[in-house]
Structure formats: structure tokens, C-alpha cells
Amino acid sequence: MDVLTLIVPVVMLITAFVYPFFGMKSYNCTHVCPFGSIQEFVARCVSYKLKMKPTTVKRLDMFRQVPWAILMLCLWTGVWFDWIEY
């Protein structure tokens, strides 16, 4: 095994599992994950926040949960199992 190749996964595991024990709960999302880092950067660039109605928030949450549930159901039943490769 190449030691240099293992450094990145070990560092990611440390930040994901050890840092929360020291009070850094969202360190992985805001500093390691590229999507979280971009969200953090954009949040600092924009000085205002969008205000949405509670019904809009519920609809957007459903829009996120329903496709995830359908994909998980397809995975568990074995139907359309190839999507996981993407």
C-alpha cells in the first residue's frame, strides 16, 4: 500500500469523526466539503437573506425528500440499481 495515497482519506476521516468530539460540529461541511465551502463563501458575499413563507419551505423540503425516498426505494428493491454508479 502506498502511504502517500492513504494520507487524504485518513485526514478526511479524522475531520469527519474526530473533530465533532472537540466541538467543531460542522467543520467537515464548511471547510472540507467543496459544496459546503462554496455555500459558506456565497453566504459571506451576500449581505441579505431571502425570506420565504413557511409553506414554500415545506414544499422545497418535500421536493428534496421525495426524490431521495424514491431513489432509496429503487435501491432497496433492486429496481434500477445502476443509478448508484453515477
VMD Tcl script that builds the backbone (N, CA, C; Angstrom):
set m [mol new atoms 258]
animate dup $m
set s [atomselect $m all]
$s set {name element resname resid chain x y z} {
  {N N MET 1 A 0.841 -1.180 0.000}
  {CA C MET 1 A 0.000 0.000 0.000}
  {C C MET 1 A 0.888 1.245 0.000}
  {N N ASP 2 A 0.491 2.195 -0.786}
  {CA C ASP 2 A 1.233 3.437 -0.879}
  {C C ASP 2 A 0.780 4.388 0.227}
  {N N VAL 3 A 1.693 4.789 1.070}
  {CA C VAL 3 A 1.382 5.636 2.231}
  {C C VAL 3 A 0.901 7.009 1.792}
  {N N LEU 4 A 1.483 7.560 0.737}
  {CA C LEU 4 A 1.071 8.875 0.268}
  {C C LEU 4 A -0.365 8.887 -0.238}
  {N N THR 5 A -0.811 7.793 -0.791}
  {CA C THR 5 A -2.175 7.693 -1.273}
  {C C THR 5 A -3.168 7.629 -0.110}
  {N N LEU 6 A -2.753 7.109 1.011}
  {CA C LEU 6 A -3.642 6.955 2.157}
  {C C LEU 6 A -3.777 8.214 3.011}
  {N N ILE 7 A -2.953 9.209 2.774}
  {CA C ILE 7 A -2.983 10.411 3.608}
  {C C ILE 7 A -4.312 11.152 3.492}
  {N N VAL 8 A -4.799 11.351 2.296}
  {CA C VAL 8 A -6.033 12.110 2.101}
  {C C VAL 8 A -7.229 11.428 2.772}
  {N N PRO 9 A -7.472 10.121 2.565}
  {CA C PRO 9 A -8.605 9.507 3.261}
  {C C PRO 9 A -8.479 9.540 4.782}
  {N N VAL 10 A -7.272 9.393 5.292}
  {CA C VAL 10 A -7.085 9.428 6.743}
  {C C VAL 10 A -7.392 10.813 7.292}
  {N N VAL 11 A -6.944 11.852 6.603}
  {CA C VAL 11 A -7.236 13.217 7.040}
  {C C VAL 11 A -8.733 13.488 6.993}
  {N N MET 12 A -9.404 13.015 5.950}
  {CA C MET 12 A -10.853 13.211 5.853}
  {C C MET 12 A -11.587 12.460 6.952}
  {N N LEU 13 A -11.145 11.258 7.272}
  {CA C LEU 13 A -11.770 10.515 8.368}
  {C C LEU 13 A -11.572 11.221 9.705}
  {N N ILE 14 A -10.401 11.769 9.908}
  {CA C ILE 14 A -10.145 12.482 11.160}
  {C C ILE 14 A -11.054 13.702 11.275}
  {N N THR 15 A -11.165 14.463 10.206}
  {CA C THR 15 A -12.021 15.651 10.271}
  {C C THR 15 A -13.483 15.289 10.404}
  {N N ALA 16 A -13.892 14.174 9.813}
  {CA C ALA 16 A -15.306 13.794 9.868}
  {C C ALA 16 A -15.708 13.171 11.194}
  {N N PHE 17 A -14.818 12.397 11.818}
  {CA C PHE 17 A -15.209 11.655 13.017}
  {C C PHE 17 A -14.607 12.175 14.318}
  {N N VAL 18 A -13.446 12.763 14.268}
  {CA C VAL 18 A -12.782 13.205 15.494}
  {C C VAL 18 A -13.121 14.655 15.831}
  {N N TYR 19 A -13.175 15.535 14.855}
  {CA C TYR 19 A -13.436 16.941 15.115}
  {C C TYR 19 A -14.751 17.197 15.855}
  {N N PRO 20 A -15.849 16.500 15.564}
  {CA C PRO 20 A -17.073 16.755 16.332}
  {C C PRO 20 A -16.914 16.532 17.829}
  {N N PHE 21 A -16.018 15.675 18.246}
  {CA C PHE 21 A -15.805 15.448 19.675}
  {C C PHE 21 A -15.156 16.651 20.351}
  {N N PHE 22 A -14.515 17.514 19.580}
  {CA C PHE 22 A -13.856 18.687 20.134}
  {C C PHE 22 A -14.658 19.966 19.905}
  {N N GLY 23 A -15.935 19.828 19.622}
  {CA C GLY 23 A -16.810 20.992 19.488}
  {C C GLY 23 A -16.888 21.584 18.105}
  {N N MET 24 A -16.251 21.004 17.126}
  {CA C MET 24 A -16.297 21.515 15.757}
  {C C MET 24 A -17.282 20.673 14.957}
  {N N LYS 25 A -18.573 20.918 15.178}
  {CA C LYS 25 A -19.604 20.043 14.626}
  {C C LYS 25 A -19.730 20.129 13.115}
  {N N SER 26 A -19.639 21.302 12.541}
  {CA C SER 26 A -19.827 21.415 11.093}
  {C C SER 26 A -18.524 21.724 10.363}
  {N N TYR 27 A -17.407 21.345 10.929}
  {CA C TYR 27 A -16.118 21.632 10.295}
  {C C TYR 27 A -16.006 20.947 8.940}
  {N N ASN 28 A -16.445 19.698 8.857}
  {CA C ASN 28 A -16.353 18.952 7.601}
  {C C ASN 28 A -17.174 19.629 6.513}
  {N N CYS 29 A -18.370 20.076 6.846}
  {CA C CYS 29 A -19.245 20.683 5.842}
  {C C CYS 29 A -18.752 22.052 5.380}
  {N N THR 30 A -18.188 22.825 6.282}
  {CA C THR 30 A -17.807 24.188 5.907}
  {C C THR 30 A -16.382 24.320 5.409}
  {N N HIS 31 A -15.500 23.387 5.726}
  {CA C HIS 31 A -14.105 23.550 5.338}
  {C C HIS 31 A -13.571 22.443 4.418}
  {N N VAL 32 A -14.068 21.237 4.533}
  {CA C VAL 32 A -13.528 20.123 3.750}
  {C C VAL 32 A -14.369 19.858 2.505}
  {N N CYS 33 A -15.670 19.790 2.669}
  {CA C CYS 33 A -16.575 19.501 1.549}
  {C C CYS 33 A -16.602 20.687 0.584}
  {N N PRO 34 A -16.400 20.457 -0.709}
  {CA C PRO 34 A -16.385 21.584 -1.644}
  {C C PRO 34 A -17.735 22.296 -1.735}
  {N N PHE 35 A -18.841 21.568 -1.643}
  {CA C PHE 35 A -20.153 22.203 -1.720}
  {C C PHE 35 A -20.405 23.081 -0.495}
  {N N GLY 36 A -20.031 22.588 0.671}
  {CA C GLY 36 A -20.192 23.369 1.890}
  {C C GLY 36 A -19.303 24.597 1.887}
  {N N SER 37 A -18.098 24.455 1.356}
  {CA C SER 37 A -17.189 25.599 1.283}
  {C C SER 37 A -17.736 26.666 0.352}
  {N N ILE 38 A -18.296 26.251 -0.763}
  {CA C ILE 38 A -18.899 27.215 -1.696}
  {C C ILE 38 A -20.099 27.897 -1.058}
  {N N GLN 39 A -20.927 27.140 -0.351}
  {CA C GLN 39 A -22.084 27.735 0.322}
  {C C GLN 39 A -21.632 28.741 1.380}
  {N N GLU 40 A -20.602 28.417 2.127}
  {CA C GLU 40 A -20.078 29.323 3.145}
  {C C GLU 40 A -19.544 30.596 2.496}
  {N N PHE 41 A -18.834 30.459 1.391}
  {CA C PHE 41 A -18.288 31.614 0.687}
  {C C PHE 41 A -19.395 32.510 0.147}
  {N N VAL 42 A -20.407 31.918 -0.473}
  {CA C VAL 42 A -21.515 32.696 -1.022}
  {C C VAL 42 A -22.289 33.391 0.096}
  {N N ALA 43 A -22.465 32.710 1.222}
  {CA C ALA 43 A -23.177 33.319 2.345}
  {C C ALA 43 A -22.428 34.535 2.879}
  {N N ARG 44 A -21.115 34.522 2.817}
  {CA C ARG 44 A -20.340 35.672 3.279}
  {C C ARG 44 A -20.355 36.810 2.259}
  {N N CYS 45 A -20.534 36.491 0.977}
  {CA C CYS 45 A -20.541 37.515 -0.059}
  {C C CYS 45 A -21.862 38.273 -0.125}
  {N N VAL 46 A -22.947 37.615 0.182}
  {CA C VAL 46 A -24.269 38.224 0.097}
  {C C VAL 46 A -24.638 38.770 1.469}
  {N N SER 47 A -25.030 40.030 1.510}
  {CA C SER 47 A -25.311 40.660 2.801}
  {C C SER 47 A -26.774 40.516 3.236}
  {N N TYR 48 A -27.645 40.041 2.377}
  {CA C TYR 48 A -29.051 39.899 2.739}
  {C C TYR 48 A -29.461 38.442 2.652}
  {N N LYS 49 A -30.558 38.109 3.290}
  {CA C LYS 49 A -31.090 36.754 3.240}
  {C C LYS 49 A -32.464 36.785 2.595}
  {N N LEU 50 A -32.752 35.750 1.835}
  {CA C LEU 50 A -34.073 35.634 1.242}
  {C C LEU 50 A -35.066 35.221 2.308}
  {N N LYS 51 A -36.232 35.812 2.269}
  {CA C LYS 51 A -37.279 35.446 3.216}
  {C C LYS 51 A -38.342 34.669 2.451}
  {N N MET 52 A -38.660 33.491 2.956}
  {CA C MET 52 A -39.654 32.645 2.313}
  {C C MET 52 A -40.779 32.344 3.283}
  {N N LYS 53 A -41.925 32.095 2.715}
  {CA C LYS 53 A -43.062 31.697 3.535}
  {C C LYS 53 A -42.841 30.282 4.047}
  {N N PRO 54 A -43.421 29.945 5.181}
  {CA C PRO 54 A -43.281 28.573 5.701}
  {C C PRO 54 A -43.818 27.510 4.753}
  {N N THR 55 A -44.855 27.837 3.988}
  {CA C THR 55 A -45.378 26.852 3.032}
  {C C THR 55 A -44.367 26.584 1.922}
  {N N THR 56 A -43.650 27.618 1.489}
  {CA C THR 56 A -42.623 27.436 0.459}
  {C C THR 56 A -41.486 26.570 0.982}
  {N N VAL 57 A -41.107 26.786 2.231}
  {CA C VAL 57 A -40.046 25.980 2.830}
  {C C VAL 57 A -40.483 24.518 2.910}
  {N N LYS 58 A -41.721 24.263 3.285}
  {CA C LYS 58 A -42.230 22.884 3.365}
  {C C LYS 58 A -42.257 22.229 1.992}
  {N N ARG 59 A -42.651 22.981 0.978}
  {CA C ARG 59 A -42.691 22.424 -0.382}
  {C C ARG 59 A -41.290 22.108 -0.895}
  {N N LEU 60 A -40.347 22.992 -0.634}
  {CA C LEU 60 A -38.967 22.733 -1.052}
  {C C LEU 60 A -38.372 21.545 -0.302}
  {N N ASP 61 A -38.733 21.394 0.953}
  {CA C ASP 61 A -38.263 20.250 1.721}
  {C C ASP 61 A -38.849 18.952 1.166}
  {N N MET 62 A -40.119 18.985 0.801}
  {CA C MET 62 A -40.736 17.802 0.181}
  {C C MET 62 A -40.089 17.498 -1.160}
  {N N PHE 63 A -39.761 18.555 -1.912}
  {CA C PHE 63 A -39.109 18.382 -3.205}
  {C C PHE 63 A -37.754 17.710 -3.047}
  {N N ARG 64 A -37.115 17.887 -1.914}
  {CA C ARG 64 A -35.839 17.242 -1.629}
  {C C ARG 64 A -36.039 15.823 -1.126}
  {N N GLN 65 A -37.027 15.599 -0.283}
  {CA C GLN 65 A -37.213 14.299 0.355}
  {C C GLN 65 A -37.841 13.254 -0.564}
  {N N VAL 66 A -38.765 13.651 -1.405}
  {CA C VAL 66 A -39.466 12.686 -2.260}
  {C C VAL 66 A -38.528 12.003 -3.261}
  {N N PRO 67 A -37.700 12.745 -4.029}
  {CA C PRO 67 A -36.776 12.036 -4.931}
  {C C PRO 67 A -35.797 11.133 -4.187}
  {N N TRP 68 A -35.337 11.561 -3.016}
  {CA C TRP 68 A -34.419 10.732 -2.231}
  {C C TRP 68 A -35.104 9.439 -1.805}
  {N N ALA 69 A -36.347 9.528 -1.368}
  {CA C ALA 69 A -37.081 8.334 -0.962}
  {C C ALA 69 A -37.306 7.397 -2.146}
  {N N ILE 70 A -37.598 7.959 -3.301}
  {CA C ILE 70 A -37.804 7.129 -4.495}
  {C C ILE 70 A -36.505 6.435 -4.890}
  {N N LEU 71 A -35.389 7.167 -4.863}
  {CA C LEU 71 A -34.097 6.554 -5.194}
  {C C LEU 71 A -33.725 5.452 -4.203}
  {N N MET 72 A -33.969 5.675 -2.925}
  {CA C MET 72 A -33.658 4.653 -1.918}
  {C C MET 72 A -34.558 3.432 -2.083}
  {N N LEU 73 A -35.816 3.648 -2.394}
  {CA C LEU 73 A -36.735 2.532 -2.630}
  {C C LEU 73 A -36.280 1.710 -3.830}
  {N N CYS 74 A -35.851 2.393 -4.897}
  {CA C CYS 74 A -35.334 1.681 -6.075}
  {C C CYS 74 A -34.067 0.901 -5.723}
  {N N LEU 75 A -33.226 1.466 -4.882}
  {CA C LEU 75 A -32.004 0.786 -4.479}
  {C C LEU 75 A -32.313 -0.453 -3.654}
  {N N TRP 76 A -33.201 -0.317 -2.674}
  {CA C TRP 76 A -33.516 -1.430 -1.779}
  {C C TRP 76 A -34.247 -2.564 -2.488}
  {N N THR 77 A -35.072 -2.241 -3.480}
  {CA C THR 77 A -35.813 -3.280 -4.191}
  {C C THR 77 A -35.017 -3.880 -5.341}
  {N N GLY 78 A -33.917 -3.253 -5.718}
  {CA C GLY 78 A -33.094 -3.772 -6.809}
  {C C GLY 78 A -33.524 -3.284 -8.170}
  {N N VAL 79 A -34.541 -2.447 -8.221}
  {CA C VAL 79 A -35.004 -1.891 -9.485}
  {C C VAL 79 A -34.134 -0.686 -9.813}
  {N N TRP 80 A -33.638 -0.633 -11.008}
  {CA C TRP 80 A -32.853 0.498 -11.473}
  {C C TRP 80 A -31.657 0.703 -10.557}
  {N N PHE 81 A -30.906 -0.365 -10.345}
  {CA C PHE 81 A -29.783 -0.375 -9.412}
  {C C PHE 81 A -28.560 0.342 -9.983}
  {N N ASP 82 A -28.484 0.536 -11.273}
  {CA C ASP 82 A -27.312 1.137 -11.914}
  {C C ASP 82 A -27.156 2.606 -11.615}
  {N N TRP 83 A -28.170 3.286 -11.086}
  {CA C TRP 83 A -28.061 4.712 -10.814}
  {C C TRP 83 A -26.991 5.010 -9.771}
  {N N ILE 84 A -26.687 4.043 -8.935}
  {CA C ILE 84 A -25.728 4.274 -7.857}
  {C C ILE 84 A -24.311 4.455 -8.399}
  {N N GLU 85 A -24.034 3.962 -9.587}
  {CA C GLU 85 A -22.713 4.137 -10.188}
  {C C GLU 85 A -22.452 5.575 -10.611}
  {N N TYR 86 A -23.504 6.345 -10.749}
  {CA C TYR 86 A -23.345 7.734 -11.177}
  {C C TYR 86 A -23.290 8.643 -9.983}
}
mol reanalyze $m
mol bondsrecalc $m
mol representation Tube
mol addrep $m
